[in-house]
Amino acid sequence: MDESHRQKARRARAGVMAGALRGAALVDLLVSIPVLERDTFVDEMLGIEEPPEIAELPRGSVPYLPCGVDEILATVREAPVRAGDTFVDLGSGLGRVAILAHLFSGAPASGIEIQEPLVRSARARSAELALPDVSFVHADAAGTELDGSVFFLYAPFNGELLRRVLRRVEEVARRRPIVVCAVDLELHDVSWLQPRKTSRVSLTLYDSRPISQP
Ligand SMILES: C[S@@+](CC[C@H](N)C(=O)[O-])C[C@H]1O[C@@H](n2cnc3c(N)ncnc32)[C@H](O)[C@@H]1O
């Protein structure tokens, strides 16, 4: 990243920490950064560093790879995520998605992550940035009770593990209408999810259909 953008990212970090840079102002700033520098800019602004060594993961778990800022922006705009929502990133890595979704929308945001070092790092980032409405849980998303109104998945699981996590999300959809957002992942043949058109090929959005109690 060139030096002027690095300085701009540092000023943006100070604005985020002071609670002054949020919502549309933050979106406008990020859109003003050239696309090829945007992800690095965001990492500098949020203080996100290289992930620690990859631990061995259960079958069906995908290792850490951060979702692009433009996909996160499109998710928040198109879901849409609003201040009254509760946003959950399933497989939250270093916390980039949950932190940005909160900063863009004002919604409380949480992440669920199976790798403990990543959870520790994500918690440190949200604490440094003084974001009490962003939290991270160290858990297997398939083995924990979920709650929220907007769920996000950046291709974190596949096969039987994905089916088990979706059953957890379905439990939430039995209690309230939800939106499921998936990047680089299509949720085929899930009877309780109604797909919606989006502006990007990589992003798929689904509204939950009413589900009768068993
Ligand atoms: C492709 S990365 C996405 C990270 C994050 N959502 C982002 O975009 O920055 C997938 C993440 O899911 C996590 N993961 C994989 N299996 C998991 C499970 N069963 N429960 C919770 N997290 C899991 C991985 O450790 C990894 O950090």
The ligand as a Tripos MOL2 file, in Angstrom:
@<TRIPOS>MOLECULE
LIG
   27    29     1     0     0
SMALL
NO_CHARGES

@<TRIPOS>ATOM
      1 C1        -12.9340  -19.0410    4.9320 C.3       1 LIG1
      2 S1        -12.5900  -18.5860    6.6200 S.3       1 LIG1
      3 C2        -13.6590  -17.1700    6.8170 C.3       1 LIG1
      4 C3        -13.2320  -16.2600    7.9580 C.3       1 LIG1
      5 C4        -14.0860  -15.0000    8.1900 C.3       1 LIG1
      6 N1        -15.4950  -15.2610    8.0340 N.3       1 LIG1
      7 C5        -13.6660  -13.8930    7.2500 C.2       1 LIG1
      8 O1        -14.2420  -13.8200    6.1560 O.co2     1 LIG1
      9 O2        -12.7440  -13.1160    7.5690 O.co2     1 LIG1
     10 C6        -13.4700  -19.8870    7.4650 C.3       1 LIG1
     11 C7        -13.3030  -19.8540    8.9830 C.3       1 LIG1
     12 O3        -14.2200  -20.8080    9.5430 O.3       1 LIG1
     13 C8        -13.6030  -21.4000   10.6610 C.3       1 LIG1
     14 N2        -14.2760  -22.6800   10.9340 N.ar      1 LIG1
     15 C9        -14.1520  -23.8260   10.2360 C.ar      1 LIG1
     16 N3        -14.9040  -24.8000   10.7900 N.ar      1 LIG1
     17 C10       -15.5400  -24.2500   11.8370 C.ar      1 LIG1
     18 C11       -16.4860  -24.7370   12.7890 C.ar      1 LIG1
     19 N4        -16.9190  -25.9990   12.7600 N.pl3     1 LIG1
     20 N5        -16.9690  -23.8940   13.7220 N.ar      1 LIG1
     21 C12       -16.5320  -22.5920   13.7750 C.ar      1 LIG1
     22 N6        -15.6340  -22.0830   12.9030 N.ar      1 LIG1
     23 C13       -15.1480  -22.8860   11.9460 C.ar      1 LIG1
     24 C14       -12.1440  -21.5590   10.2200 C.3       1 LIG1
     25 O4        -11.2870  -21.7610   11.3190 O.3       1 LIG1
     26 C15       -11.9190  -20.2420    9.4780 C.3       1 LIG1
     27 O5        -11.4190  -19.2480   10.3450 O.3       1 LIG1
@<TRIPOS>BOND
     1     1     2 1
     2     2     3 1
     3     2    10 1
     4     3     4 1
     5     4     5 1
     6     5     6 1
     7     5     7 1
     8     7     8 2
     9     7     9 1
    10    10    11 1
    11    11    12 1
    12    11    26 1
    13    12    13 1
    14    13    14 1
    15    13    24 1
    16    14    15 ar
    17    14    23 ar
    18    15    16 ar
    19    16    17 ar
    20    17    18 ar
    21    17    23 ar
    22    18    19 1
    23    18    20 ar
    24    20    21 ar
    25    21    22 ar
    26    22    23 ar
    27    24    25 1
    28    24    26 1
    29    26    27 1
@<TRIPOS>SUBSTRUCTURE
     1 LIG1         1 GROUP 0 **** ****
